């Protein structure tokens, strides 16, 4: 499971919590490198902490595009490539 928790401290954005065994299992199932999957989930969680969401279709498309742009800038694959 993955969660982000906004903090009350002004200097911090959020705490991101990732479950290592779940992330490893997902990476195997998705057939993506473990480091790339961690990067994707950290970017995803950081965007949530900044107020991004994917409840509505237009929000999901915008968030996915932002995630993809960040990951590509880091030299990583598009996790949403079909």
C-alpha positions in Angstrom: 0.0 0.0 0.0 1.1 3.5 -0.7 0.0 6.6 1.2 1.0 10.3 1.5 0.4 12.2 4.6 0.6 16.0 4.5 2.4 17.4 7.5 1.6 20.3 9.7 5.2 21.6 9.7 5.7 24.5 7.3 9.1 23.3 6.2 8.0 19.9 5.1 5.7 18.9 2.3 4.6 15.5 3.3 5.6 12.1 4.6 5.5 9.3 1.9 5.2 5.8 3.1 5.9 2.8 0.8 5.7 -0.9 1.7 8.9 -2.5 0.3 7.5 -6.0 -0.1 4.4 -4.7 -2.0 6.5 -2.4 -4.2 8.8 -5.3 -5.1 5.8 -7.6 -5.9 4.2 -4.9 -8.1 7.5 -4.2 -9.9 7.8 -8.0 -10.7 4.2 -8.1 -11.9 4.6 -5.0 -14.0 8.0 -6.2 -15.3 9.6 -2.9 -14.5 12.9 -2.3 -12.7 12.4 -1.9 -9.0 14.2 1.4 -8.8 12.0 2.8 -11.6 8.8 1.6 -9.8 10.0 3.3 -6.6 10.7 6.5 -8.5 7.3 6.5 -10.1 5.6 6.0 -6.7 7.6 8.7 -5.1 6.8 11.1 -7.9 3.1 10.1 -7.7 3.0 10.6 -3.9 4.8 13.9 -4.1 2.2 15.1 -6.6 -0.6 14.0 -4.3 1.1 16.0 -1.5 1.0 19.1 -3.7 -2.7 18.7 -4.3 -2.8 16.7 -7.6 -5.5 14.1 -7.8 -6.9 11.5 -10.2 -10.5 11.1 -9.1 -11.9 12.6 -12.3 -10.8 11.5 -15.8 -9.4 15.0 -16.7 -7.5 15.1 -13.4 -6.1 11.6 -14.0 -4.9 12.6 -17.5 -3.2 15.8 -16.2 -1.5 13.9 -13.3 -0.3 11.1 -15.5 1.1 13.6 -18.0 3.0 15.4 -15.1 4.3 12.2 -13.7 5.5 11.1 -17.2 7.3 14.4 -17.8 9.1 14.2 -14.4 10.1 10.6 -14.9 11.3 11.2 -18.5 13.4 14.1 -17.1 15.0 11.6 -14.8 15.7 9.3 -17.7 13.0 6.8 -16.8 10.1 5.2 -18.8 6.5 6.3 -19.0 4.7 4.1 -16.5 1.4 4.8 -18.4 2.6 3.7 -21.8 0.1 1.4 -23.3 
